[in-house]
Amino acid sequence: MKRTRAALRYAKATLSFAQDNKAAEIVAKDMRQLGTLLNENVTLKSALDNPLLPVEKKHAVVTALLPNACESTTKLFSLLGENNRLSLLPATCVQYLSLFAKAQGEQTAVVTSAAPLSPELEKRVLEKAKSVSNQKIQIENKVDPSLLGGFILKIGDMQYDASVAHQLKAIKTLVTKKNTI
C-alpha cells in the first residue's frame, strides 16, 4: 500500500510537470514502452528492487532502456534515483498511464471471459460499454477458464457478472436454501 501511494504521488507530479510542458502524450508513450519492458523482463524488475545494486547503476540501466525519452521522463528517472526510489518505477508507470487516461476522458472496461473474445464479440461488448459510460472506452480482455462460459464486464466501480460460474453458484444457493428445514 505504501509503495502504491508513493508511486501515485510521483505519477501525479510527473503528469503535472508534463502537462505544463505540453509533453503528457510523449511521457505516456515512454511509460507504455517502459512498462512493457519491465513486465517482459523479470530480471530487470528484480535489479531495480535490489537494495545492494548502487543507485547510479540502476539509473544508468533505466536511461539506457529509453535513450530517446523526453525531458519529463528523464526528470522522473533522476528524481526517483536521487530519492533511491527506482524500485517504484513499474508502479509509477502504471499509475501515470491511469492518471493520463482519466485526464484524456478515457476509461478501461475489463472483460474477463472463459476464452479470448472474438473481434465481433469485442465490438458488441464495446458498444454496450459505451452505452453505460459517456467516456471513451477501451476494452481489456482477461481470460479466466474457471468462469466456464459467459463474461464479467467491469467498468470503473460497476460490474456485470454474466458468467456461467456465477449462475451455477446462484442456482446452488437457491437449491440449498429451499432444502433447509
C-alpha positions as MATLAB code, in Angstrom:
seq = 'MKRTRAALRYAKATLSFAQDNKAAEIVAKDMRQLGTLLNENVTLKSALDNPLLPVEKKHAVVTALLPNACESTTKLFSLLGENNRLSLLPATCVQYLSLFAKAQGEQTAVVTSAAPLSPELEKRVLEKAKSVSNQKIQIENKVDPSLLGGFILKIGDMQYDASVAHQLKAIKTLVTKKNTI';
ca = [
       0.000    0.000    0.000;
       2.806    2.378    0.900;
       4.579    1.740   -2.409;
       1.369    2.348   -4.345;
       0.743    5.670   -2.646;
       4.303    6.804   -3.255;
       4.107    5.719   -6.909;
       0.830    7.633   -7.263;
       2.480   10.783   -5.901;
       5.369   10.507   -8.345;
       2.923    9.829  -11.187;
       0.802   12.875  -10.293;
       3.862   15.106  -10.126;
       5.151   13.777  -13.444;
       1.769   14.259  -15.128;
       1.515   17.813  -13.816;
       5.030   18.644  -14.984;
       4.414   17.010  -18.372;
       1.128   18.873  -18.854;
       2.837   22.166  -18.036;
       5.451   21.379  -20.700;
       2.834   20.014  -23.130;
       4.537   16.619  -23.182;
       1.961   14.443  -21.410;
       1.316   12.334  -24.539;
       5.029   11.753  -25.137;
       5.565   10.766  -21.494;
       2.613    8.355  -21.780;
       4.304    6.774  -24.791;
       7.534    6.458  -22.809;
       5.665    4.943  -19.849;
       3.913    2.392  -22.072;
       7.222    1.393  -23.617;
       8.964    1.185  -20.255;
       6.052   -0.691  -18.666;
       6.190   -3.290  -21.433;
       9.939   -3.722  -20.967;
       9.569   -4.095  -17.203;
       6.718   -6.610  -17.497;
       8.587   -8.738  -20.016;
      11.908   -8.752  -18.172;
      11.707  -10.088  -14.604;
      15.482   -9.730  -14.160;
      15.261   -6.013  -14.848;
      12.464   -5.608  -12.329;
      14.410   -7.517   -9.676;
      17.504   -5.411  -10.410;
      15.522   -2.245   -9.675;
      14.282   -3.818   -6.417;
      17.780   -4.950   -5.372;
      18.988   -2.738   -2.488;
      22.590   -3.883   -2.971;
      22.829   -2.514   -6.520;
      24.065    1.105   -6.464;
      21.541    3.755   -7.467;
      23.872    5.081  -10.161;
      23.879    1.716  -11.928;
      20.094    1.443  -11.690;
      19.749    4.938  -13.115;
      22.173    4.123  -15.932;
      20.198    0.986  -16.810;
      16.879    2.835  -16.874;
      18.197    5.678  -19.013;
      19.811    3.153  -21.384;
      16.431    1.453  -21.828;
      14.894    4.654  -23.162;
      17.702    6.669  -24.760;
      15.223    8.884  -26.652;
      12.983    9.603  -23.661;
      11.598   13.113  -23.352;
      12.803   15.587  -20.739;
       9.883   14.964  -18.369;
      10.555   11.229  -18.340;
      14.276   11.672  -17.715;
      13.477   14.076  -14.876;
      11.313   11.365  -13.324;
      14.217    8.923  -13.594;
      16.539   11.459  -11.954;
      14.063   12.216   -9.175;
      13.492    8.543   -8.409;
      17.255    7.984   -8.496;
      18.021   10.902   -6.159;
      15.477    9.595   -3.642;
      16.658    5.972   -4.043;
      13.173    5.023   -5.228;
      13.820    3.461   -8.647;
      12.072    0.327   -7.381;
       8.838    2.348   -7.661;
       9.277    2.787  -11.417;
       6.980   -0.089  -12.542;
       4.162    1.064  -10.253;
       4.724    4.691  -11.262;
       4.352    3.733  -14.943;
       1.007    2.062  -14.242;
      -0.230    4.968  -12.122;
       0.861    7.552  -14.697;
      -0.952    5.766  -17.511;
      -4.086    5.515  -15.385;
      -3.997    9.219  -14.497;
      -3.262   10.168  -18.100;
      -6.244    8.144  -19.351;
      -8.518    9.858  -16.823;
      -7.213   13.259  -17.902;
      -7.979   12.366  -21.534;
     -11.526   11.265  -20.623;
     -10.807    7.593  -21.301;
     -11.890    4.624  -19.278;
     -10.890    0.982  -19.462;
     -13.540   -1.717  -19.468;
     -12.128   -5.030  -18.281;
     -13.855   -8.034  -19.785;
     -12.995  -11.328  -18.134;
     -14.108  -14.301  -20.194;
     -13.533  -18.050  -20.326;
     -11.903  -17.734  -23.766;
     -10.420  -14.789  -25.697;
     -13.067  -12.523  -27.241;
     -13.612  -12.675  -30.972;
     -13.393   -9.315  -32.797;
     -17.162   -9.341  -33.384;
     -17.953  -10.046  -29.731;
     -15.421   -7.451  -28.600;
     -17.171   -4.892  -30.821;
     -20.566   -5.759  -29.296;
     -19.199   -5.509  -25.750;
     -17.583   -2.170  -26.596;
     -20.915   -0.812  -27.886;
     -22.665   -1.959  -24.710;
     -19.946   -0.428  -22.534;
     -20.224    2.881  -24.396;
     -23.960    2.978  -23.692;
     -23.230    2.717  -19.959;
     -20.466    5.343  -19.831;
     -20.161    8.722  -21.523;
     -16.367    8.466  -21.738;
     -14.129    6.926  -24.381;
     -13.920    3.224  -23.602;
     -11.057    0.840  -24.256;
     -11.568   -2.902  -23.894;
      -9.064   -5.022  -21.994;
      -9.722   -8.766  -22.244;
      -8.605  -11.129  -19.480;
      -9.043  -14.881  -19.796;
     -10.172  -16.956  -16.796;
     -11.164  -20.531  -17.695;
     -12.787  -21.003  -14.276;
     -15.750  -18.912  -15.497;
     -16.801  -21.887  -17.691;
     -18.572  -19.526  -20.094;
     -20.030  -16.030  -20.318;
     -18.144  -12.969  -19.136;
     -17.676  -10.400  -16.389;
     -17.687   -6.758  -17.505;
     -16.101   -4.235  -15.153;
     -16.206   -0.501  -15.880;
     -14.848    1.633  -13.080;
     -16.690    0.538   -9.953;
     -19.583   -1.111  -11.831;
     -19.547   -4.836  -12.514;
     -21.883   -7.011  -14.574;
     -21.410  -10.739  -13.996;
     -22.900  -12.885  -16.778;
     -20.618  -15.868  -16.211;
     -21.778  -19.460  -16.086;
     -19.882  -19.955  -12.821;
     -21.886  -17.111  -11.218;
     -25.174  -18.537  -12.484;
     -24.292  -22.012  -11.160;
     -23.408  -20.521   -7.795;
     -26.774  -18.702   -7.703;
     -28.620  -21.948   -8.501;
     -26.688  -23.797   -5.794;
     -27.579  -21.119   -3.250;
     -31.241  -21.257   -4.250;
     -31.387  -25.064   -4.051;
     -29.643  -25.231   -0.668;
     -31.979  -22.576    0.795;
     -35.117  -24.423   -0.308;
     -33.905  -27.759    1.070;
     -33.376  -26.471    4.589;
     -35.782  -27.171    7.458;
];
